[in-house]
Amino acid sequence: MMLAGTGTAECRRMCADTVTLRDEGPFRYADVTRKLLNAFYDVYHELGSGFLEAVYANALGIALTQAEVPFRREVLVPVSFRGQIVGTYRVDFLVAEGIVVELKAATAIDRVHVAQLINYLRGSTLELG
C-alpha cells in the first residue's frame, strides 16, 4: 500500500501481473484486504495530503486497530537466496502475517516504489503487498 492517492493503473497492473499466490487460491486474504483498503482510504480521505509518512503510519495503525485487523509495524523480514538468509529488510506494516504494506507519502507512485515492494516479496516468503 502506498499513500500517494489511488495509484496509477500501470502500477496496479504491474503488481497484479507480477505477484501470484501460492497453494491456497487468490482469495485467501479477501476479508482482511477489504478491511485494509477501507482503513487506507479512511486515512487518505480524513488527513488528505501533505503530511510526513510517519503521520500516515500512525493514523493507519489506529484505523487498522479500530477495524480489528491484525498487524505489526516495522517488522524485520529475512531475505533468502538459495535457501540461505542473505539480509533483512524492514516493512512498514505486516498485516495478518502475510501482507506487506509499504507507505509512501508522495504525489505519485513511481516505478521504483513498485519495484521496492516486488523485490521485498521476491526475496521473502511473503506473497502479497
DSSP file (Angstrom, degrees, kcal/mol; ACC not computed):
  #  RESIDUE AA STRUCTURE BP1 BP2  ACC     N-H-->O    O-->H-N    N-H-->O    O-->H-N    TCO  KAPPA ALPHA  PHI   PSI    X-CA   Y-CA   Z-CA
    1    1 A M              0   0    0      0, 0.0     2,-0.5     0, 0.0   101,-0.2   0.000 360.0 360.0 360.0 132.4    0.0    0.0    0.0
    2    2 A M        -     0   0    0    101,-0.2     2,-1.9     3,-0.1   101,-0.2  -0.986 360.0-138.2-127.9 126.1    1.4    3.3   -1.0
    3    3 A L        +     0   0    0     -2,-0.5   103,-1.0     1,-0.2     3,-0.1  -0.551  69.4 106.8 -86.9  78.5   -0.1    6.5    0.3
    4    4 A A  S >  S-     0   0    0     -2,-1.9     3,-0.7     1,-0.7   105,-0.3  -0.304  94.8 -75.5-145.4  53.5    0.0    8.6   -2.9
    5    5 A G  T 3  S-     0   0    0      1,-0.2    -1,-0.7   103,-0.1    -3,-0.1  -0.581  87.5 -40.0  82.2-150.7   -3.6    8.7   -3.9
    6    6 A T  T 3  S-     0   0    0     -2,-0.2    -1,-0.2     1,-0.2    -3,-0.0   0.500  87.4-117.9 -92.5  -3.1   -5.1    5.7   -5.5
    7    7 A G    <   -     0   0    0     -3,-0.7    -1,-0.2     4,-0.1     2,-0.2   0.050  34.8 -72.1  84.2 160.3   -2.1    4.8   -7.6
    8    8 A T     >  -     0   0    0      1,-0.1     4,-2.3   101,-0.1     5,-0.2  -0.526  34.0-119.1 -89.0 158.1   -1.8    4.6  -11.3
    9    9 A A  H  > S+     0   0    0      1,-0.2     4,-2.6     2,-0.2     5,-0.2   0.875 116.1  56.4 -60.3 -36.8   -3.4    1.9  -13.5
   10   10 A E  H  > S+     0   0    0      2,-0.2     4,-2.6     1,-0.2    -1,-0.2   0.917 107.3  47.1 -63.2 -43.2    0.0    0.9  -14.6
   11   11 A C  H  > S+     0   0    0      2,-0.2     4,-2.4     1,-0.2     5,-0.2   0.917 112.6  49.2 -64.8 -43.2    1.2    0.3  -11.1
   12   12 A R  H  X S+     0   0    0     -4,-2.3     4,-2.4     1,-0.2    -2,-0.2   0.915 113.1  47.7 -62.0 -41.5   -1.8   -1.7  -10.2
   13   13 A R  H  X S+     0   0    0     -4,-2.6     4,-2.6     2,-0.2    -2,-0.2   0.909 109.9  52.4 -65.7 -41.8   -1.4   -3.8  -13.4
   14   14 A M  H  X S+     0   0    0     -4,-2.6     4,-1.5     1,-0.2    -2,-0.2   0.925 112.2  45.6 -60.6 -44.7    2.4   -4.3  -12.7
   15   15 A C  H  X S+     0   0    0     -4,-2.4     4,-2.1     1,-0.2     3,-0.2   0.931 114.2  47.6 -64.8 -45.0    1.6   -5.6   -9.2
   16   16 A A  H  < S+     0   0    0     -4,-2.4    -1,-0.2     1,-0.2    -2,-0.2   0.871 114.7  46.2 -65.8 -36.1   -1.2   -7.8  -10.3
   17   17 A D  H  < S+     0   0    0     -4,-2.6    -1,-0.2    -5,-0.2    -2,-0.2   0.744 117.4  42.6 -77.3 -23.0    0.9   -9.3  -13.2
   18   18 A T  H  < S+     0   0    0     -4,-1.5     2,-0.6    -5,-0.2    -2,-0.2   0.844 104.7  59.0 -95.4 -37.3    4.0   -9.9  -11.1
   19   19 A V     <  +     0   0    0     -4,-2.1     2,-0.3    -5,-0.2    -1,-0.1  -0.846  59.7 176.1-105.9 123.2    2.8  -11.3   -7.8
   20   20 A T        -     0   0    0     -2,-0.6     2,-0.2    -3,-0.1    -3,-0.0  -0.906  28.8-115.3-121.5 152.7    0.8  -14.5   -7.7
   21   21 A L        -     0   0    0     -2,-0.3     2,-0.1     1,-0.1     4,-0.1  -0.551  25.7-135.4 -82.7 149.8   -0.5  -16.5   -4.7
   22   22 A R    >   -     0   0    0     -2,-0.2     3,-0.8     3,-0.1     2,-0.6  -0.251  62.5 -26.1 -88.7-173.9    0.8  -20.0   -4.0
   23   23 A D  T 3  S+     0   0    0      1,-0.3    -2,-0.0    -2,-0.1    -1,-0.0   0.247 120.0  63.0   0.8 -46.5   -1.3  -23.0   -3.0
   24   24 A E  T 3  S-     0   0    0     -2,-0.6    -1,-0.3     1,-0.2     3,-0.2   0.283 100.9-106.3 -95.9  12.4   -4.4  -21.6   -1.4
   25   25 A G    X   -     0   0    0     -3,-0.8     3,-0.9     1,-0.2    -1,-0.2   0.011  37.1 -73.9  88.7 164.7   -6.1  -19.6   -4.1
   26   26 A P  T 3  S+     0   0    0      0, 0.0     3,-0.2     0, 0.0    -1,-0.2   0.533 120.2  57.0 -78.2  -7.0   -6.4  -15.9   -4.9
   27   27 A F  T >   +     0   0    0     -3,-0.2     3,-1.5     1,-0.2     4,-0.3   0.174  65.4 112.9-112.5  19.4   -9.0  -15.0   -2.2
   28   28 A R  T <  S+     0   0    0     -3,-0.9     3,-0.2     1,-0.3     4,-0.2   0.867  90.1  31.5 -58.7 -39.2   -7.2  -16.2    0.9
   29   29 A Y  T 3> S+     0   0    0     -3,-0.2     4,-2.9     1,-0.2    -1,-0.3   0.079  83.5 120.7-106.6  22.6   -6.8  -12.6    2.3
   30   30 A A  H <> S+     0   0    0     -3,-1.5     4,-2.2     1,-0.2    -1,-0.2   0.905  76.0  44.0 -57.5 -47.5  -10.0  -11.2    0.7
   31   31 A D  H  > S+     0   0    0     -4,-0.3     4,-2.0    -3,-0.2    -1,-0.2   0.935 117.8  43.1 -66.1 -46.8  -11.7  -10.1    4.0
   32   32 A V  H  > S+     0   0    0      1,-0.2     4,-2.6     2,-0.2    -1,-0.2   0.856 112.6  54.4 -69.2 -33.3   -8.5   -8.6    5.6
   33   33 A T  H  X S+     0   0    0     -4,-2.9     4,-2.8     2,-0.2     5,-0.2   0.910 107.2  50.7 -65.3 -41.3   -7.6   -6.9    2.3
   34   34 A R  H  X S+     0   0    0     -4,-2.2     4,-2.2    -5,-0.3    -2,-0.2   0.933 113.4  45.1 -60.1 -46.2  -11.1   -5.3    2.2
   35   35 A K  H  X S+     0   0    0     -4,-2.0     4,-2.3     2,-0.2    -2,-0.2   0.890 112.5  52.1 -65.2 -39.2  -10.6   -4.0    5.7
   36   36 A L  H  X S+     0   0    0     -4,-2.6     4,-2.6     2,-0.2    -2,-0.2   0.930 111.0  46.3 -62.3 -47.3   -7.1   -2.9    5.0
   37   37 A L  H  X S+     0   0    0     -4,-2.8     4,-2.7     2,-0.2     5,-0.2   0.888 111.2  52.4 -65.1 -38.7   -8.2   -0.9    1.9
   38   38 A N  H  X S+     0   0    0     -4,-2.2     4,-2.1    -5,-0.2    -1,-0.2   0.917 110.9  47.6 -61.8 -42.1  -11.1    0.7    3.8
   39   39 A A  H  X S+     0   0    0     -4,-2.3     4,-2.3     2,-0.2    -2,-0.2   0.917 111.1  51.7 -63.8 -43.4   -8.6    1.7    6.6
   40   40 A F  H  X S+     0   0    0     -4,-2.6     4,-2.8     1,-0.2    -2,-0.2   0.943 111.7  45.6 -57.6 -49.7   -6.2    3.2    4.0
   41   41 A Y  H  X S+     0   0    0     -4,-2.7     4,-2.8     1,-0.2     5,-0.3   0.847 108.8  56.5 -67.5 -32.3   -9.0    5.2    2.3
   42   42 A D  H  X S+     0   0    0     -4,-2.1     4,-2.4    -5,-0.2     5,-0.3   0.948 111.7  43.1 -59.2 -48.0  -10.3    6.4    5.7
   43   43 A V  H  X>S+     0   0    0     -4,-2.3     4,-2.7     2,-0.2     5,-0.6   0.943 115.1  49.6 -62.5 -48.0   -6.8    7.8    6.4
   44   44 A Y  H  X5S+     0   0    0     -4,-2.8     4,-1.6     1,-0.2    -2,-0.2   0.913 116.3  40.9 -59.5 -45.4   -6.4    9.2    2.9
   45   45 A H  H  <5S+     0   0    0     -4,-2.8    -1,-0.2    -5,-0.2    -2,-0.2   0.855 118.6  45.1 -75.1 -34.3   -9.8   11.0    3.0
   46   46 A E  H  <5S+     0   0    0     -4,-2.4    -2,-0.2    -5,-0.3    -3,-0.2   0.879 125.6  28.1 -78.7 -37.3   -9.6   12.2    6.6
   47   47 A L  H  <5S-     0   0    0     -4,-2.7    -3,-0.2    -5,-0.3    -2,-0.2   0.777  88.6-165.1 -94.6 -29.2   -6.0   13.5    6.6
   48   48 A G     << -     0   0    0     -4,-1.6     3,-0.3    -5,-0.6     2,-0.2  -0.348  38.4 -42.9  72.2-160.6   -5.5   14.4    2.9
   49   49 A S  S    S+     0   0    0      1,-0.1   -45,-0.0    -4,-0.1    58,-0.0  -0.554  99.1  64.0-102.5 166.8   -2.0   15.1    1.6
   50   50 A G        +     0   0    0      1,-0.4     2,-0.2    -2,-0.2    -1,-0.1   0.316  69.3 112.7 109.9  -7.6    1.0   16.9    2.9
   51   51 A F  S    S-     0   0    0     -3,-0.3    -1,-0.4     1,-0.1     2,-0.1  -0.518  70.4 -97.7 -93.5 164.3    2.0   15.1    6.0
   52   52 A L    >>  -     0   0    0     -2,-0.2     4,-1.4     1,-0.1     3,-0.9  -0.385  37.3-107.3 -72.7 158.1    5.1   13.0    6.6
   53   53 A E  H 3> S+     0   0    0      1,-0.2     4,-2.5     2,-0.2     5,-0.2   0.844 117.8  61.7 -54.8 -37.3    5.0    9.3    6.2
   54   54 A A  H 3> S+     0   0    0      1,-0.2     4,-2.4     2,-0.2    -1,-0.2   0.857 101.0  52.7 -61.6 -36.2    5.2    8.8   10.0
   55   55 A V  H <> S+     0   0    0     -3,-0.9     4,-2.3     2,-0.2    -1,-0.2   0.932 111.4  45.6 -64.5 -46.1    1.9   10.7   10.4
   56   56 A Y  H  X S+     0   0    0     -4,-1.4     4,-2.8     1,-0.2    -2,-0.2   0.880 111.4  53.3 -65.1 -37.3    0.1    8.4    7.9
   57   57 A A  H  X S+     0   0    0     -4,-2.5     4,-2.3     2,-0.2    -2,-0.2   0.928 109.9  47.2 -63.9 -44.7    1.7    5.3    9.5
   58   58 A N  H  X S+     0   0    0     -4,-2.4     4,-1.8     2,-0.2    -2,-0.2   0.918 114.1  47.6 -62.1 -43.0    0.4    6.3   13.0
   59   59 A A  H  X S+     0   0    0     -4,-2.3     4,-2.6     1,-0.2    -2,-0.2   0.904 110.8  50.8 -65.8 -41.3   -3.1    7.1   11.5
   60   60 A L  H  X S+     0   0    0     -4,-2.8     4,-2.9     1,-0.2     5,-0.2   0.891 107.2  54.9 -64.4 -37.9   -3.2    3.8    9.6
   61   61 A G  H  X S+     0   0    0     -4,-2.3     4,-2.1     2,-0.2    -1,-0.2   0.906 109.8  46.6 -59.6 -41.9   -2.2    1.9   12.8
   62   62 A I  H  X S+     0   0    0     -4,-1.8     4,-2.5     2,-0.2    -2,-0.2   0.935 113.4  48.3 -64.8 -46.6   -5.2    3.5   14.6
   63   63 A A  H  X S+     0   0    0     -4,-2.6     4,-1.6     1,-0.2    -2,-0.2   0.893 112.5  48.1 -63.7 -40.3   -7.6    2.7   11.7
   64   64 A L  H  <>S+     0   0    0     -4,-2.9     5,-2.8     2,-0.2     4,-0.3   0.902 111.4  50.5 -67.7 -40.0   -6.4   -0.9   11.5
   65   65 A T  H ><5S+     0   0    0     -4,-2.1     3,-1.4    -5,-0.2    -2,-0.2   0.933 111.0  48.3 -61.6 -45.7   -6.7   -1.4   15.2
   66   66 A Q  H 3<5S+     0   0    0     -4,-2.5    -1,-0.2     1,-0.3    -2,-0.2   0.816 111.2  50.7 -65.5 -29.7  -10.3    0.0   15.2
   67   67 A A  T 3<5S-     0   0    0     -4,-1.6    -1,-0.3    -5,-0.2    -2,-0.2   0.424 113.8-121.3 -85.7   1.4  -11.1   -2.3   12.2
   68   68 A E  T < 5 +     0   0    0     -3,-1.4    -3,-0.2    -4,-0.3    -2,-0.1   0.875  57.9 154.5  58.9  41.5   -9.7   -5.2   14.2
   69   69 A V      < -     0   0    0     -5,-2.8    -1,-0.2    -6,-0.1     2,-0.2  -0.887  44.3-125.4 -98.5 123.9   -7.1   -6.1   11.6
   70   70 A P        +     0   0    0      0, 0.0    26,-2.7     0, 0.0     2,-0.3  -0.504  46.3 149.8 -71.3 133.7   -4.1   -7.9   13.0
   71   71 A F  E     -A   95   0A   0     24,-0.3     2,-0.3    -2,-0.2    24,-0.2  -0.987  34.6-150.1-156.5 160.8   -0.8   -6.1   12.1
   72   72 A R  E     -A   94   0A   0     22,-1.7    22,-2.8    -2,-0.3     2,-0.3  -0.979  21.4-136.2-131.1 147.9    2.7   -5.4   13.3
   73   73 A R  E    S+A   93   0A   0     -2,-0.3    20,-0.2    20,-0.2    19,-0.2  -0.770  75.5   7.2-106.7 151.0    4.8   -2.3   12.5
   74   74 A E  E    S-     0   0A   0     18,-2.1     2,-0.4    -2,-0.3    -1,-0.2   0.907  81.6-178.4  51.7  52.8    8.4   -2.0   11.4
   75   75 A V  E     -A   91   0A   0     16,-1.2    16,-2.6    -3,-0.3     2,-0.5  -0.688  25.5-132.9 -89.3 130.5    8.9   -5.8   11.0
   76   76 A L  E     -A   90   0A   0     -2,-0.4    14,-0.2    14,-0.2    -1,-0.0  -0.718  25.4-168.5 -79.9 126.3   12.3   -7.2   10.0
   77   77 A V  E     -A   89   0A   0     12,-3.3    12,-2.0    -2,-0.5     2,-0.1  -0.970  18.6-124.5-119.7 128.6   11.8   -9.7    7.3
   78   78 A P  E     -A   88   0A   0      0, 0.0     2,-0.5     0, 0.0    10,-0.3  -0.443  15.5-143.9 -72.8 144.9   14.6  -12.1    6.2
   79   79 A V  E     -A   87   0A   0      8,-3.1     7,-3.1    -2,-0.1     8,-1.0  -0.939  20.0-158.8-107.6 128.1   15.7  -12.1    2.5
   80   80 A S  E     -A   85   0A   0     43,-2.6     2,-0.4    -2,-0.5     5,-0.2  -0.803  16.6-173.4-112.4 149.6   16.7  -15.6    1.2
   81   81 A F  E >  S-A   84   0A   0      3,-2.9     3,-1.7    -2,-0.3    42,-0.0  -0.957  80.1 -17.0-138.5 119.3   18.8  -16.7   -1.7
   82   82 A R  T 3  S-     0   0    0     -2,-0.4     3,-0.1     1,-0.3    -1,-0.0   0.876 130.2 -50.2  51.6  42.2   19.0  -20.4   -2.5
   83   83 A G  T 3  S+     0   0    0      1,-0.2     2,-0.4     0, 0.0    -1,-0.3   0.490 118.6 106.6  81.4   3.0   17.7  -21.3    0.9
   84   84 A Q  E <  S-A   81   0A   0     -3,-1.7    -3,-2.9     2,-0.0     2,-0.4  -0.929  73.9-117.1-117.8 139.7   20.2  -19.1    2.8
   85   85 A I  E     +A   80   0A   0     -2,-0.4    -5,-0.3    -5,-0.2     3,-0.1  -0.612  34.2 172.1 -74.3 124.8   19.4  -15.8    4.5
   86   86 A V  E     -     0   0A   0     -7,-3.1     2,-0.3    -2,-0.4    -6,-0.2   0.400  59.7 -34.2-114.8  -1.5   21.4  -13.0    2.8
   87   87 A G  E     -A   79   0A   0     -8,-1.0    -8,-3.1     2,-0.0     2,-0.3  -0.979  56.1-112.3 170.5-174.2   19.9  -10.0    4.5
   88   88 A T  E     -A   78   0A   0     -2,-0.3     2,-0.3   -10,-0.3   -12,-0.1  -0.951  14.5-161.5-140.4 161.1   16.8   -8.4    6.0
   89   89 A Y  E     -A   77   0A   0    -12,-2.0   -12,-3.3    -2,-0.3     2,-0.6  -0.958  20.3-125.4-138.5 161.1   14.5   -5.5    5.2
   90   90 A R  E     -A   76   0A   0     -2,-0.3     2,-0.3   -14,-0.2   -14,-0.2  -0.927  20.1-155.6-112.5 117.4   12.1   -3.7    7.4
   91   91 A V  E     -A   75   0A   0    -16,-2.6   -16,-1.2    -2,-0.6   -17,-0.3  -0.659  18.5-132.9 -89.1 148.2    8.4   -3.4    6.2
   92   92 A D  E    S+     0   0A   0      9,-0.4   -18,-2.1    -2,-0.3     2,-0.3   0.942  89.5   3.0 -63.4 -47.8    6.3   -0.6    7.4
   93   93 A F  E     -AB  73 101A   0      8,-1.9     8,-2.6   -20,-0.2     2,-0.5  -0.997  56.1-159.3-138.7 141.4    3.4   -2.9    8.3
   94   94 A L  E     -AB  72 100A   0    -22,-2.8   -22,-1.7    -2,-0.3     2,-0.4  -0.968  23.8-160.6-116.5 111.1    2.9   -6.7    8.2
   95   95 A V  E >>  -AB  71  99A   0      4,-3.0     4,-2.4    -2,-0.5     3,-2.3  -0.791  67.4 -12.1-100.0 130.4   -0.8   -7.3    8.1
   96   96 A A  T 34 S-     0   0    0    -26,-2.7    -1,-0.2    -2,-0.4   -25,-0.1   0.779 114.4 -77.5  53.6  30.6   -2.3  -10.7    9.1
   97   97 A E  T 34 S+     0   0    0     -3,-0.4    -1,-0.3     2,-0.2     3,-0.1   0.692 130.9  58.9  56.6  21.7    1.3  -12.1    8.9
   98   98 A G  T <4 S+     0   0    0     -3,-2.3    30,-1.3     1,-0.2    29,-0.8   0.492  80.6  77.7-152.1  -9.2    1.1  -12.2    5.1
   99   99 A I  E  <  -Bc  95 128A   0     -4,-2.4    -4,-3.0    28,-0.1     2,-0.4  -0.944  61.3-147.9-117.1 120.6    0.5   -8.8    3.6
  100  100 A V  E     -B   94   0A   0     28,-3.0     2,-0.5    -2,-0.5    -6,-0.2  -0.712  12.5-166.7 -84.0 129.7    3.4   -6.3    3.2
  101  101 A V  E     -B   93   0A   0     -8,-2.6    -8,-1.9    -2,-0.4     2,-0.5  -0.974   5.9-177.0-120.6 117.8    2.3   -2.7    3.5
  102  102 A E        -     0   0    0     -2,-0.5     2,-0.3    27,-0.4   -99,-0.1  -0.966  15.1-149.1-112.7 119.5    4.8    0.0    2.4
  103  103 A L        -     0   0    0     -2,-0.5     2,-0.4  -101,-0.2  -101,-0.2  -0.676  13.5-174.9 -88.6 141.5    3.6    3.6    2.9
  104  104 A K        -     0   0    0     -2,-0.3     2,-1.2     2,-0.1    -2,-0.0  -0.964  15.9-157.2-135.4 118.7    4.8    6.3    0.6
  105  105 A A        +     0   0    0     -2,-0.4     2,-0.3  -101,-0.1  -101,-0.2  -0.759  51.7 125.2 -92.8  89.4    3.9    9.9    1.2
  106  106 A A  S    S-     0   0    0     -2,-1.2     3,-0.1  -103,-1.0    -2,-0.1  -0.898  73.1-115.5-142.8 165.6    4.4   11.1   -2.3
  107  107 A T  S    S+     0   0    0     -2,-0.3     2,-0.3     1,-0.2  -103,-0.1   0.719  99.0   7.0 -78.7 -20.0    2.5   12.9   -5.1
  108  108 A A  S    S-     0   0    0   -105,-0.1     2,-0.6  -103,-0.1    -1,-0.2  -0.988  79.1-103.2-155.5 157.5    2.6    9.8   -7.3
  109  109 A I        -     0   0    0     -2,-0.3     2,-0.2  -105,-0.3  -101,-0.1  -0.771  41.5-157.3 -84.4 122.1    3.6    6.1   -7.2
  110  110 A D    >>  -     0   0    0     -2,-0.6     4,-1.6     1,-0.1     3,-0.8  -0.608  28.8-111.1 -97.2 159.1    6.8    5.8   -9.1
  111  111 A R  H 3> S+     0   0    0      1,-0.2     4,-2.9    -2,-0.2     5,-0.2   0.846 118.1  60.5 -56.3 -34.6    8.2    2.6  -10.7
  112  112 A V  H 3> S+     0   0    0      1,-0.2     4,-2.1     2,-0.2    -1,-0.2   0.850 102.2  52.1 -65.2 -33.3   10.9    2.5   -8.0
  113  113 A H  H <> S+     0   0    0     -3,-0.8     4,-1.8     2,-0.2    -1,-0.2   0.918 112.0  45.2 -66.7 -43.4    8.2    2.3   -5.3
  114  114 A V  H  X S+     0   0    0     -4,-1.6     4,-2.6     1,-0.2    -2,-0.2   0.919 112.2  52.0 -65.2 -43.7    6.6   -0.7   -7.1
  115  115 A A  H  X S+     0   0    0     -4,-2.9     4,-2.7     1,-0.2     5,-0.2   0.885 106.0  55.3 -60.9 -39.3    9.9   -2.3   -7.7
  116  116 A Q  H  X S+     0   0    0     -4,-2.1     4,-2.1     2,-0.2    -1,-0.2   0.941 110.9  43.9 -58.7 -48.5   10.8   -2.0   -4.0
  117  117 A L  H  X S+     0   0    0     -4,-1.8     4,-2.1     2,-0.2    -2,-0.2   0.917 113.3  50.4 -64.9 -43.8    7.6   -3.8   -3.0
  118  118 A I  H  X S+     0   0    0     -4,-2.6     4,-2.7     1,-0.2    -1,-0.2   0.905 110.3  50.3 -62.5 -41.2    8.1   -6.5   -5.6
  119  119 A N  H  X S+     0   0    0     -4,-2.7     4,-2.2     2,-0.2    -1,-0.2   0.899 107.4  54.1 -64.0 -40.1   11.7   -7.1   -4.5
  120  120 A Y  H  < S+     0   0    0     -4,-2.1     4,-0.4    -5,-0.2     6,-0.3   0.924 112.5  44.2 -57.4 -44.2   10.5   -7.4   -0.9
  121  121 A L  H >< S+     0   0    0     -4,-2.1     3,-1.1     1,-0.2    -2,-0.2   0.913 112.4  50.9 -68.9 -42.6    8.1  -10.1   -1.9
  122  122 A R  H 3< S+     0   0    0     -4,-2.7    -1,-0.2     1,-0.2    -2,-0.2   0.854 111.1  48.6 -63.4 -35.4   10.5  -12.0   -4.2
  123  123 A G  T 3< S+     0   0    0     -4,-2.2   -43,-2.6    -5,-0.2    -1,-0.2   0.458 114.7  45.8 -87.3   0.1   13.2  -12.1   -1.5
  124  124 A S  S <  S-     0   0    0     -3,-1.1   -45,-0.1    -4,-0.4   -47,-0.0  -0.651  87.8-106.7-129.1-176.3   10.9  -13.4    1.2
  125  125 A T  S    S+     0   0    0    -47,-0.2     2,-0.1    -2,-0.2    -4,-0.1   0.397  83.4 111.6 -92.9   1.1    8.2  -16.0    1.8
  126  126 A L        -     0   0    0     -6,-0.3    -2,-0.2     1,-0.1   -27,-0.1  -0.462  47.3-169.6 -76.9 150.4    5.5  -13.3    1.8
  127  127 A E        +     0   0    0    -29,-0.8     2,-0.4    -2,-0.1   -28,-0.1   0.663  56.4  51.7-118.1 -21.2    3.1  -13.2   -1.1
  128  128 A L  B      c   99   0A   0    -30,-1.3   -28,-3.0     1,-0.1    -1,-0.1  -0.912 360.0 360.0-125.5 148.5    1.0  -10.0   -1.0
  129  129 A G              0   0    0     -2,-0.4   -27,-0.4   -30,-0.2    -1,-0.1   0.314 360.0 360.0-162.1 360.0    1.8   -6.4   -0.8
